[in-house]
């Protein structure tokens, strides 16, 4: 026979008070209603001794809340790179005494609809709809029936839902500033996107905003982008091909790679050409992928703040819940989370003007040959 569940009446009997008084104390309203500290302590001790746990269903019926949040993502839950988003959301929810229900759609619209409906059926107090990569999405109609937040996503059409995204524009400025602060004023090339605002991989919000920040910071310093090459996918092989194409025509002093996987490909080609990072070419990148710390030399990169994104999404969701109690008409705000610079070993001051290897616009073959002659 299973043990009998401890009830509120049991707590009240042990504490020597009414069930109403016990309920008020355990709901945190004792002081508000001037219940004495002595009575409150008796109730709390009785609840602790009896290991009393409130009936969540009855609490929900009484308060109109379930103390639960739905977290629906495309591939965040099973992604090592973005798993910290869930960790941040979990810890923020736990700090508020709220449980997080997590579901993953694998990018399937039908599965997404089913998961959102399942969250609503369970009467969650709010929903976070998350994306692995920052992108624009068509906001599902059903999600707006309860408080909701878009995480790492922006609405394709005007929407009342708030969005929480990385501050990619400022990240672009940060990457460019890292090179400027090291003394770089020319020979800065972009690998992954640019030079124009339309020269980006299709549908990449990060590319648009990072490029904007880079251009703004360099322009403000009177520095021109030497060249840029688009990578249709931000994977090592495309970074390798773009960097090899660059080295066939120019000798860069610095590279801004649009993510760490591109930088990995660039590192390989630079090594093939006998160029050392950062002595010959400085490199800065984005994301702070785990591989950035494994590369040699370790890669300086602007980090995606996955953990902070998750925490912020929960905070914004609770603010949205409170706002819904006060008003109805609202245009969703965009909350941008700072992206910190992880300073490692891939940036140094540019070579002096007297360096014999300073000459640019040499062929790849000529570059390899000249480096071979001086033994480096």
Secondary structure, DSSP 8 states (H G I E B T S, - for coil): -------HHHHHHHHTS-HHHHHHHHTT-TTTTT--HHHHHHHHHHHHHTT----HHHHHHHHS--SEEEEEESSSTT-TTTHHHHHHHHHHHHHTT-EEEEEE-TT-HHHHHHHHHHHHHTT-SEEEEEEEEEEEE---GGGGGS-EEEEEEEESS--SSEEEEE-HHHHHHHHHHHHHHTT--S-EEEEES-SSTT-S-TT-HHHHHHHHHHHHHHHHTT----EEEE-SS-SHHHHHHHHHHHHTT---SEEEESSHHHHHHHHHHHHHTT--TTTT-EEEEEE--GGGGTSSS--EEEE--HHHHHHHHHHHHHHHHHHHTT-S-----EEEE---EE--SS------TT-GGG--S--HHHHHHHHHHTT-
